[in-house]
Structure formats: structure tokens, C-alpha cells
Amino acid sequence: MAAPSRLISRLTLVTGGGSGIGRAVCQRFASEGASVVVADRNEASANQTLELLSRDHRGQGHMALEVDVSSKDSVEKLVTSIQHRYFQPPSVYDFDKVIKVNLKGTFLVTQTVSKALVSAGAVKGSIITVGSIVGKVGNMGQVNYSASKAGVEGLTRTAAKELSKFGIRCNCVLPGFITTPMTDKVPEKVIDKFFFRYINLSPLLVCAEVADACAFLASDDSRYITGISIEVAGETLDLQHLQKSSFSVCSELTWIFLFNRCRWTLHWLKTVE
């Protein structure tokens, strides 16, 4: 019996996926966790297969496209469409938007609140920022988010040095993967496959566990703690294990494209009879 969920994190392209063997291959790939691009000369048939996949395997980002494999232009258009859908690099706007919210927003709140505390003559204060474990170890596909959260951690350390003379402590909490409405959209297979494997204590944190760390940093129990980051991640994550992705093409010949760090590597695999 085939091992379940062997294709999680993989993007697969199946030509002739609108019916017959191609449709069966699409369904099998999806059942094992892959995101499937169904390509067929008959667009209606491709969409029918897509409907089946979307019904039985939700949240995996399946897609249907029309293609004439006998036409070079059609095949190139197919690959371009896939690149735009799945491999589009973030725009400057996308980058700036995340930086403004996560990093600039943290700066503005920290600066304004600390000024108010000093002006009010507060004897002590505690500022707690929220970074992310991703800001420490990085994660493919999250260059804007990773950079913004790394910046939050650096900002917190500097603020701690500048505000300590006013009795204001600044510390940062670095959550791991948290159960939120966003993670609720992640297929259960992905959570079972990866998070149980690479996070020993718990597959996903709950928000209350991060709140526990914040309560500690806000209390006098941490009165001599400032300028540090507390990881609330179960353990130190090695996200490189989660960054392996491949792009498989199933047709009369087996072509396997490995997509790694925005570069295409083409391997030709053909059985010699």
C-alpha cells in the first residue's frame, strides 16, 4: 500500500488530466497531498477534474488549464500561467505593505507609548513586541514577513537599551506556528505530516500559550529582564525541511522540474526500452 501524504508541498502538472488515466493520476496525486494543475486540450474536461479535486481535496490550490501539447506556444503559455499563479515573486508594494504594518507599526507604537510613559513620570513600564520564529530562521516565500519580524526583534533590543534609563523594559516574543483563522485553512494532512514531524512538543501552538509568555514579561517576575527574545515555538525549528518543493509533470515521458529558490532545474527521465 502506498504511503499516504507523500506528495505534500509538491506542485504537480498532469497533461491529459481531463479524463481517463490522467484524471485518475490527478486524483491520486491530490489524495497524497499535492497541488494539481490539470491540463487538457478539452478545457471543459479539465474543469470537471478540477471540480472533483476541489470537492474531495480542498485547500490544496488546484488549477485547470487548457493546453495543446502539440503546440510550442500553447505549452509555453501553460508554463507561464503556472509560474504566474504559483511562483510569482512579491511585488515592491507587497513588500512595503508588510514592512509598514509589522515593522513601522511596531516602531510608531513603541515610540509613542514610551514618550507617554516618560512624560507621565512612570516609575516603570514594560513594552512587549511580537516577532516570529520565522524572523530568526527565515522561510522560503516569506521574504517580506521574515524581514519585518527580524526587524521587530532588532528594534526591541535597541529600544531596551535606550529606554532602560527610564525604567522601561522592552522584550520580544517569537511565536512559532499558531492556531489562527489563517492556519485553519492549511490542509490537515500538511499539519499531520510536517508539524508533528518537526515540532516535538505540539503540532501547533494556541494563542493562549503566547499570552502566557506575554504575561510573564509584563509582570514583576521579569523585572530584571529586558532586551531579550523569548521563543514560544515548541523547539528550535529547522524550516529547511519544510522548504523542499518539486514540480512534477506526468505525460508519456516523465519530466520532473524541481523549483528551488526561483530557479528551474530540468531533469529528463525516460525509460529506455
HUBEL-V319777 format. One record per pair of residues at least 24 apart in sequence whose C-alpha atoms are under 8 Angstrom apart, sorted by sequence separation. I is the first residue (numbers start at 0). GAP is how many residues later the second one is. D is the distance in whole Angstrom. If there is no record, write none. Layout:
i gap d
I GAP D
I GAP D
This chain:
i gap d
7 24 7
8 24 7
9 24 5
10 24 5
11 24 5
12 24 5
13 24 5
14 24 5
15 24 5
17 24 7
35 24 8
37 24 8
41 24 7
128 24 8
6 25 5
7 25 4
8 25 6
9 25 6
10 25 6
11 25 6
12 25 6
13 25 6
14 25 6
15 25 7
17 25 8
34 25 5
35 25 7
36 25 6
37 25 6
38 25 6
39 25 7
40 25 5
178 25 6
4 26 7
5 26 6
6 26 5
7 26 5
8 26 8
10 26 8
12 26 7
17 26 8
18 26 7
22 26 6
26 26 6
30 26 7
33 26 7
34 26 6
35 26 5
36 26 5
37 26 5
38 26 5
39 26 5
40 26 5
177 26 5
178 26 6
179 26 8
3 27 8
4 27 4
5 27 7
6 27 5
7 27 8
17 27 4
18 27 8
25 27 8
29 27 6
32 27 7
34 27 5
35 27 6
36 27 6
37 27 6
38 27 6
39 27 5
40 27 5
128 27 7
176 27 6
177 27 5
178 27 5
179 27 8
3 28 5
4 28 5
17 28 4
36 28 7
38 28 6
39 28 7
40 28 8
175 28 8
176 28 6
177 28 6
178 28 7
204 28 7
16 29 6
17 29 7
175 29 7
177 29 6
204 29 8
17 30 7
18 30 7
29 30 8
17 31 6
16 32 7
201 32 6
200 33 5
199 34 7
200 34 7
174 35 7
198 35 6
199 35 7
198 36 6
172 37 8
198 38 7
197 39 7
172 40 7
197 40 8
126 41 7
128 41 8
130 41 6
131 41 7
132 41 5
172 41 7
123 42 7
124 42 6
125 42 6
126 42 6
127 42 6
128 42 6
129 42 6
130 42 6
131 42 4
132 42 6
133 42 8
101 43 8
122 43 8
123 43 5
124 43 4
125 43 5
126 43 5
127 43 5
128 43 5
129 43 5
130 43 5
131 43 5
132 43 5
122 44 6
123 44 5
124 44 6
125 44 6
126 44 6
127 44 6
128 44 6
129 44 6
130 44 7
131 44 6
98 45 7
102 45 5
123 45 8
125 45 8
127 45 7
129 45 8
97 46 6
98 46 7
101 46 6
102 46 7
105 46 7
170 46 7
97 47 6
101 47 7
95 48 8
98 48 8
102 48 6
106 48 7
117 48 7
193 48 7
94 49 5
98 49 5
102 49 6
113 49 8
93 50 8
97 50 7
101 50 7
113 54 8
168 54 8
170 54 8
170 55 6
171 55 8
173 55 7
175 55 7
168 56 7
169 56 5
170 56 5
171 56 6
172 56 6
173 56 6
174 56 6
175 56 6
176 56 7
168 57 5
169 57 6
170 57 5
171 57 5
172 57 5
173 57 5
174 57 5
175 57 4
168 58 7
169 58 8
170 58 6
171 58 6
172 58 6
173 58 6
174 58 6
175 58 7
170 59 8
172 59 7
173 59 7
159 66 6
160 66 7
159 67 5
158 68 8
157 69 8
156 70 5
155 71 6
156 71 7
152 76 7
127 86 7
127 89 7
127 90 8
125 91 7
126 91 8
125 92 6
132 98 7
132 100 7
136 100 8
138 100 6
136 101 7
137 101 8
138 101 8
136 102 7
139 103 6
132 104 8
138 104 7
139 121 8
58 126 6
58 127 7
59 127 7
58 128 6
57 129 7
32 156 7
32 157 7
86 175 8
7 181 8
8 181 8
7 182 6
4 184 7
7 185 8
4 188 7
10 234 7
11 234 8
12 234 7
14 234 7
8 235 7
9 235 5
10 235 6
11 235 5
12 235 6
13 235 6
14 235 6
15 235 7
8 236 6
9 236 5
10 236 5
11 236 5
12 236 5
13 236 5
14 236 6
8 237 8
9 237 6
10 237 7
11 237 6
12 237 6
13 237 7
9 238 8
11 238 8
